[in-house]
Amino acid sequence: TLLAFTILAPVALAEGSTARDLWPLSADNEWDYLVTNPSQPNQKGYQVTIEVTRTARGWSRVSGFLGENWIWASQRTGRVWLWDSSTFRFYPLFDLGLPTGSQFTVNMPSASCFHGTLWKVADRNATVDTSAGSFENCVRIEIVQNACSDAGMSSITFAPGVGIVEYRFNSIAGQQVASLLRATVDGTTYEAQVWVDGFAGQDPSLYEYFGVDRNSLPSITDRQ
């Protein structure tokens, strides 16, 4: 059972800086990412999806983000909350409205390498280039104190009106980068326009992630 609750904002936040602005969690919103290892540029990556499967009383059921969880993104502050069904409590997950350099603690009891970790707001004006487009005025949060040396997220970048456009995490194979391929957010689709340029010099098999016939595309040489 979910509980509705109200969080009062101590100060008004600028346009585009509330949690709901930075992570729109309306029903049926969906984000696809290509995960690659920067230290192994010639290896084919793999695709992952984050999607909002349902909503109830202001909460959103988010699948693909550290499992499947009920998440509340405030429309008044930068705070993101997590509902934990095992303890029947909601916990502060992120605070995306803090000034650059400010720190906060992430709470997610179901994720041992994430729960209790210390994070900071690293940048409130980041620009991120992805296959789905270039996004400005992004908020990037980064981990300060990790609970696991070879697992867990290390940074997450949110674009206003779009959501998570990039996140990085650690693995036994090194750092992995999940970069936005395409997204459908509140009726708007974000996807590659001239995406051949984004993969110049890399394995052409990556094109298959876009669902496009490679034979219909101009050669990489023609684009340079």
Secondary structure, 3 states (H helix, E strand, C coil): CCCCCCCCCCCCCCCCCCHHHHCCCCCCCEEEEEEECCCCCCCCCEEEEEEEEEEECCEEEEECCCCEEEEEECCCCCEEEEEECCCCEEEEEEECCCCCCCEEECCCCCCCCCCCCEEEEEEEEEEEEECCEEEEEEEEEEEEECCCCCCEEEEEEEECCCEEEEEEEEECCEEEEEEEEEEEECCEEEECCCCCHHHCCCCHHHHHHHCCCHHHCCCHHHHC
